Amino acid sequence: MLTMIPQHHIKYLYEYKGMSLRAIAKETGHSFQTIKKYANKEDDNPFPTPRKPKQSKLDPYKAQIDEWLEEDRKVPRKQRHTGTRVYRRLLEMYGEEFSVSLRTVQYYVAKKKQEMYQDGEGYLPLEHSPGEAQADFGSFTYQDEKGVEQEGFFLTLSFPYSNASYAQVVPGQNQECLLYTCNMKS
C-alpha cells in the first residue's frame, strides 16, 4: 500500500495532467495494477464494517420483563417493579437456569421505563440575564382631597434575574414617563 503522498501524486498526474496509466507507471516506477488502483480510487477512507449486534443473555427474558412493566402502568408508582425486584422474580422463576447479572437487569429495566414513561412533551428553561428588566404600565383609581374619584397610572419595573421590582406613580402611560422614571433612579 502506498502512502498518501504517492497516492495523491498518481491522482494528480491522471486527473489534472491527463497522463495515461502506462505513462504514470513508467514515471513513478510502480506497477500498472497499482497505478490503476489508485487512479480510479474514489475515497481514501475505507468504510468501517458495521458491527453485528451482540446477543444478550437477557434476550430470552425480555418479553417477560416487558409484560411486567406494562402491567405496572396500572398500579400506583410506589408499587411498580424496580430492577432489583425484576431480578429477584426472574431468579425465583428460573432458578439456576437464570445466569444474568443484577446490573444487566437493572440497566434494561431503567432503559425500558425511560422509553415507556417518556411523554414527549418538551420545555424550554426560562433564563434571565443579569440587568434585564421588564416594564409595564398599569392604572388605579383613587380619591383626591375633595373625595372625587380620579384615575392614576403607575409604572412597574421587574428584574427577573434577582426577582426584585420597583413601582412608581406616573402622570401618564407613555415613553416620556418611562424615561423620566428611569432617569430618576440613576
Backbone hydrogen bonds in HBPLUS format (Angstrom, degrees):
<---DONOR---> <-ACCEPTOR-->    atom                        ^
c    i                          cat <-CA-CA->   ^        H-A-AA   ^      H-
h    n   atom  resd res      DA  || num        DHA   H-A  angle D-A-AA Bond
n    s   type  num  typ     dist DA aas  dist angle  dist       angle   num
A0007-GLN N   A0003-THR O   3.28 MM   4  6.44 157.9  2.33 148.4 155.0     1
A0008-HIS N   A0004-MET O   2.89 MM   4  6.09 163.1  1.92 155.7 159.3     2
A0009-HIS N   A0005-ILE O   2.95 MM   4  6.16 151.9  2.03 148.8 157.4     3
A0010-ILE N   A0006-PRO O   2.94 MM   4  6.14 157.8  1.99 149.2 153.7     4
A0011-LYS N   A0007-GLN O   3.04 MM   4  6.32 164.5  2.06 150.5 154.7     5
A0012-TYR N   A0008-HIS O   2.83 MM   4  5.97 155.3  1.89 145.6 152.9     6
A0013-LEU N   A0009-HIS O   2.95 MM   4  6.19 165.0  1.97 151.7 154.7     7
A0014-TYR N   A0010-ILE O   3.02 MM   4  6.18 154.5  2.08 148.7 155.8     8
A0015-GLU N   A0011-LYS O   2.81 MM   4  5.84 172.5  1.82 155.4 158.1     9
A0016-TYR N   A0012-TYR O   2.92 MM   4  5.36 148.1  2.02 136.2 146.5    10
A0017-LYS N   A0012-TYR O   3.25 MM   5  6.70 148.1  2.36 151.0 156.7    11
A0019-MET N   A0013-LEU O   3.09 MM   6  5.83 162.8  2.12 158.7 153.6    12
A0024-ILE N   A0020-SER O   3.05 MM   4  6.32 156.0  2.11 149.8 156.3    13
A0025-ALA N   A0021-LEU O   2.93 MM   4  6.17 153.0  2.00 145.4 153.2    14
A0026-LYS N   A0022-ARG O   2.99 MM   4  6.27 155.3  2.05 148.0 153.7    15
A0027-GLU N   A0023-ALA O   2.98 MM   4  6.20 161.0  2.02 146.7 152.0    16
A0028-THR N   A0024-ILE O   2.88 MM   4  5.97 167.2  1.90 156.2 159.1    17
A0029-GLY N   A0025-ALA O   2.85 MM   4  5.48 144.6  1.98 137.5 147.1    18
A0035-ILE N   A0031-SER O   3.07 MM   4  6.39 162.0  2.10 151.6 156.4    19
A0036-LYS N   A0032-PHE O   2.86 MM   4  6.09 161.4  1.90 153.6 159.0    20
A0037-LYS N   A0033-GLN O   2.91 MM   4  6.07 155.9  1.97 144.8 151.5    21
A0038-TYR N   A0034-THR O   3.10 MM   4  6.36 164.7  2.12 154.3 156.3    22
A0039-ALA N   A0035-ILE O   2.87 MM   4  5.87 149.2  1.96 150.2 159.3    23
A0040-ASN N   A0036-LYS O   3.24 MM   4  6.17 155.4  2.31 143.4 147.5    24
A0059-ASP N   A0056-SER O   3.22 MM   3  5.40 157.2  2.28 104.1 110.5    25
A0061-TYR N   A0058-LEU O   2.86 MM   3  5.45 146.3  1.97 122.5 133.0    26
A0062-LYS N   A0059-ASP O   3.34 MM   3  5.32 157.6  2.39 104.3 110.6    27
A0065-ILE N   A0061-TYR O   3.08 MM   4  6.39 163.0  2.11 155.8 160.9    28
A0066-ASP N   A0062-LYS O   2.84 MM   4  5.99 166.4  1.86 154.0 157.8    29
A0067-GLU N   A0063-ALA O   3.02 MM   4  6.19 150.8  2.11 141.8 149.5    30
A0068-TRP N   A0064-GLN O   3.06 MM   4  6.39 158.6  2.11 150.3 155.1    31
A0069-LEU N   A0065-ILE O   2.94 MM   4  6.23 160.3  1.98 154.6 160.3    32
A0070-GLU N   A0066-ASP O   2.92 MM   4  6.10 147.3  2.02 144.4 153.1    33
A0071-GLU N   A0067-GLU O   3.03 MM   4  6.30 155.8  2.09 147.7 153.9    34
A0072-ASP N   A0068-TRP O   3.03 MM   4  6.27 139.7  2.19 140.1 151.4    35
A0073-ARG N   A0070-GLU O   3.18 MM   3  5.55 155.0  2.25 106.5 113.8    36
A0074-LYS N   A0071-GLU O   3.14 MM   3  5.89 160.0  2.18 119.3 124.2    37
A0075-VAL N   A0072-ASP O   3.21 MM   3  5.33 155.2  2.28 104.2 111.4    38
A0079-GLN N   A0076-PRO O   2.97 MM   3  5.54 151.5  2.05 116.6 125.4    39
A0080-ARG N   A0077-ARG O   3.30 MM   3  5.53 168.8  2.32 112.6 114.1    40
A0086-VAL N   A0082-THR O   3.00 MM   4  6.23 160.7  2.04 152.9 157.7    41
A0087-TYR N   A0083-GLY O   3.02 MM   4  6.22 158.2  2.07 144.4 150.5    42
A0088-ARG N   A0084-THR O   2.97 MM   4  6.26 160.3  2.01 150.7 155.4    43
A0089-ARG N   A0085-ARG O   2.98 MM   4  6.21 158.7  2.03 149.6 155.3    44
A0090-LEU N   A0086-VAL O   2.96 MM   4  6.19 159.2  2.01 151.9 157.5    45
A0091-LEU N   A0087-TYR O   2.95 MM   4  6.22 152.8  2.03 147.8 155.7    46
A0092-GLU N   A0088-ARG O   2.92 MM   4  6.19 154.8  1.99 146.8 153.5    47
A0093-MET N   A0089-ARG O   2.92 MM   4  6.16 155.6  1.98 148.0 154.6    48
A0094-TYR N   A0090-LEU O   2.91 MM   4  5.95 170.1  1.92 154.2 156.6    49
A0095-GLY N   A0091-LEU O   2.80 MM   4  4.96 140.3  1.96 132.0 139.7    50
A0097-GLU N   A0094-TYR O   3.22 MM   3  5.55 143.4  2.36 140.0 135.2    51
A0098-PHE N   A0095-GLY O   3.26 MM   3  5.87 153.7  2.33 111.2 117.4    52
A0105-VAL N   A0101-SER O   3.30 MM   4  6.66 160.0  2.35 148.8 153.4    53
A0106-GLN N   A0102-LEU O   2.90 MM   4  6.17 164.8  1.93 157.2 161.8    54
A0107-TYR N   A0103-ARG O   2.89 MM   4  6.01 159.4  1.94 147.0 152.5    55
A0108-TYR N   A0104-THR O   3.06 MM   4  6.27 161.8  2.10 146.1 150.7    56
A0109-VAL N   A0105-VAL O   2.92 MM   4  6.12 166.6  1.93 156.9 160.5    57
A0110-ALA N   A0106-GLN O   2.94 MM   4  6.07 164.4  1.97 150.4 154.8    58
A0111-LYS N   A0107-TYR O   3.03 MM   4  6.18 162.2  2.06 147.9 152.9    59
A0112-LYS N   A0108-TYR O   2.88 MM   4  6.04 161.3  1.91 152.0 157.5    60
A0113-LYS N   A0109-VAL O   2.86 MM   4  6.01 160.7  1.90 151.1 156.3    61
A0114-GLN N   A0110-ALA O   3.04 MM   4  6.19 154.8  2.10 144.1 150.9    62
A0115-GLU N   A0111-LYS O   3.14 MM   4  6.44 153.0  2.21 144.3 151.0    63
A0116-MET N   A0112-LYS O   2.92 MM   4  6.17 158.4  1.96 150.1 156.4    64
A0117-TYR N   A0113-LYS O   2.90 MM   4  5.93 167.3  1.92 156.9 158.8    65
A0132-GLU N   A0129-SER O   3.30 MM   3  5.69 156.3  2.36 132.3 131.6    66
A0134-GLN N   A0158-SER O   2.84 MM  24  5.25 155.1  1.90 152.3 160.3    67
A0158-SER N   A0134-GLN O   2.85 MM  24  5.25 162.3  1.88 152.3 158.4    68
A0136-ASP N   A0156-THR O   2.98 MM  20  5.38 143.8  2.11 147.3 157.7    69
A0156-THR N   A0136-ASP O   2.86 MM  20  5.38 169.0  1.88 159.3 163.1    70
A0138-GLY N   A0154-PHE O   2.90 MM  16  5.34 148.1  2.00 152.1 155.6    71
A0154-PHE N   A0138-GLY O   2.97 MM  16  5.34 157.4  2.02 139.4 141.6    72
A0140-PHE N   A0152-GLY O   2.94 MM  12  5.28 154.6  2.00 138.8 142.3    73
A0152-GLY N   A0140-PHE O   2.71 MM  12  5.28 170.4  1.72 160.7 164.2    74
A0142-TYR N   A0150-GLN O   2.88 MM   8  5.34 154.9  1.94 145.9 153.7    75
A0150-GLN N   A0142-TYR O   2.62 MM   8  5.34 164.1  1.65 165.8 171.6    76
A0144-ASP N   A0148-VAL O   2.99 MM   4  5.60 162.0  2.02 147.3 148.2    77
A0147-GLY N   A0144-ASP O   2.96 MM   3  5.32 162.7  1.99 114.6 119.8    78
A0170-VAL N   A0153-PHE O   2.93 MM  17  5.52 160.2  1.97 128.7 135.4    79
A0155-LEU N   A0168-GLN O   2.79 MM  13  5.31 159.3  1.83 153.9 160.3    80
A0168-GLN N   A0155-LEU O   2.90 MM  13  5.31 148.2  2.01 147.0 157.3    81
A0157-LEU N   A0166-TYR O   2.70 MM   9  5.08 167.2  1.71 159.5 164.0    82
A0166-TYR N   A0157-LEU O   2.71 MM   9  5.08 147.2  1.82 152.1 160.4    83
A0159-PHE N   A0164-ALA O   2.76 MM   5  5.24 170.5  1.77 160.2 159.3    84
A0163-ASN N   A0159-PHE O   2.73 MM   4  5.45 126.3  2.02 148.7 164.5    85
A0178-LEU N   A0174-ASN O   3.24 MM   4  6.56 153.3  2.32 144.1 151.8    86
A0179-LEU N   A0175-GLN O   2.87 MM   4  6.14 167.6  1.89 159.4 161.0    87
A0180-TYR N   A0176-GLU O   2.90 MM   4  6.04 154.1  1.97 145.3 153.1    88
A0181-THR N   A0177-CYS O   3.00 MM   4  6.10 159.6  2.04 143.9 148.9    89
A0182-CYS N   A0178-LEU O   3.00 MM   4  6.27 156.3  2.06 148.8 155.6    90
A0183-ASN N   A0179-LEU O   2.97 MM   4  6.15 151.9  2.05 145.2 152.2    91
A0184-MET N   A0180-TYR O   3.07 MM   4  6.31 142.0  2.22 141.9 152.0    92
A0185-LYS N   A0181-THR O   3.30 MM   4  6.57 147.9  2.41 144.6 151.5    93
A0186-SER N   A0182-CYS O   3.39 MM   4  6.65 149.5  2.49 142.9 149.7    94
